[in-house]
Each structure stands twice: as C-alpha cells, then as structure tokens.
C-alpha cells in the first residue's frame, strides 16, 4: 500500500497513480467543468482571462492543457513543448517531438534482447507449462 500526501490539500491518502485525494479529484473535476463551460462560451479566451473570469488558478488550467483535457485554438508561447520549447496547443510535446520519441522508443524496444522472440527459451515459463507440472 502506497500512502502519499495530496498535491492539492496535503492530506494523506492511498496513492493510486493520481497525486490527489478523492475529495480533491472531485474538486478538480468541478473546476474542469467550469473552465470547459467558460471556454465553450468564449472560444477566443486566453489562459489569464479564463483564470480571472472563473477564479481558477492559471497553474490548474495549464495542468488541464498538459493532461490533454483542454486544447488551445492556436499554439501558445505560454504552453511550450517540454522537449524543444516550441509552442503547442495541448499535451506535453509538439507533433515533431512526439514522432521522434515514438520512433526512438520503437527502436529501443525492438533492439531489447528477447523482446520479439517467438521461440520459447528454457528461462521462460508459460501458463500451459504450469498446468502440466501441477497435473504430474
């Protein structure tokens, strides 16, 4: 059991790949709905304007953009690619860096020893082998 402090309120909670406790997750969802509705009504609004009108911190709005839950109408200097610094609309990386990372990851995985082996080796054990051993 992994226990951590909530990133938002500081309370202790059981970590399940989300850095927020249950109550803060619900609060963030309410914030997201508020921001989404404001953007729906004002599609040309920028991050500072959305923050000022909704009362939600710019950092949280930028987190929604980084998570890919929101998307800007056009690339913004306020949301740079984490790898090359180019302005992007949503997420963490620009399209060019995403493609490069994808190619490099596939190269690394394909060159890993035993990654695409079709033949069984003595070190590997399969479910069928386990069932056979139990029956014997």
N, C-alpha and C positions, 0 to 999 in steps of 0.2 A: 504494500500500500504506500503510495507516494503522497505525502502531505506537503503543501506549499502555502504561501501567503498569496492572497488575491492581489493581482496587479492594480486593481482599481481601489478597493477599500482596505486592503491589508489584513483581512480576516483569514484565519487558517481554514483550508478546505482540502478535500481529497482531489488531487490533481487527476484529470482525465484528458490530457492533451489540449485543454483550454485554460489559459492563465487567469481565468476569472471564476469566482464562486458563483453558485446558482443564481443568487439574487442579483448580482452584478450582470450576469449574462442576460437576465430579463430586462434590467435597466438599459443595457446596451441595445437590445432589440427595440425597445421603445424609442431610444434615441435614433436608431437607424430608420425606423418608420417615419419619425418626424422629419429627418433630413431628406429622406426619399420623397415624401409628400411636398416639401418645400421646393425641391429641385424639379419635381414634376410640374408644379405651378409656375416656376421661374427657371426655365431651362438655361438661360444665359448667365445665371448667378455664378460667382466665383467662390472659392473656399472662405475667404474672410467675410464676405457678405452673408453666406449661408450660416456661418458661425454666429455672426452678430444678430441675424434675424431669428434664429432658432434657439439661441442661448447655449448651444453645444460647442464645446472646445474644439478648436481647429485640429488639435492632435488626434482627437477621436474621429473626426471627418477624414483626415488623412489615413488613419488606420483602415477605415471602411474602403477607401480607394486602394490601399495596398493589398487588402484582402480580396479585391476584385468584386466587391459587392456594389460599388458605385463606379461610374465611368464619366470622365470629363468629356465635354463636347469636342475639345481640341487639346493637343499637347500643351502641358504647362510647365514652366520653369520650376514652379513650386512642388512638382512631383517628378523628380529625376529618376532615371534608371539607376539601380543600385550598383551596376557593374561599370557602365561607361559614362553616366551622368547626363545622357540625352533626355530631353523632356518626353514624358509619356502620358497616356490618358488614364491608365488603370494598371494595377498589379505592381510587380517589383522590378521587372525588366522590360526593355524595349523589344520589339519583334526581332531585330537583328541579333541581340544578345541571347534571346530565347532560342533561336535557331542554332546559334553557335554552341550553347550549353547542351542542347539536345543532341547534336552531332557528337560532341566530346563525351557525353555520358554514354551514348550507344557504343562509341569506340572503346571506352573503358570497360564496359560490361562485356563486349564481345571478346576482348583480349584477356579477361579474367580467366584463370585456369579452371576448367571444368564447368564453365557457365552453360555452354550449349551441348554438353555431352549427351549422346543418345544411348550409348552403351553403358551398362552397369559396371561399376568397379567394385572391388571387394570391400571398400570402405563404406559404400552406400548401403542403406537398408531401406527396404520398401515395406509397405503395409502387408502385401501378399506374403513376403518372407516372414514377417512376424506371425501371421496367422498360421502358416505352415509349421513354424517352430513350436507354437503352442499345441498343435494337434499331435505332434510327435511325442 
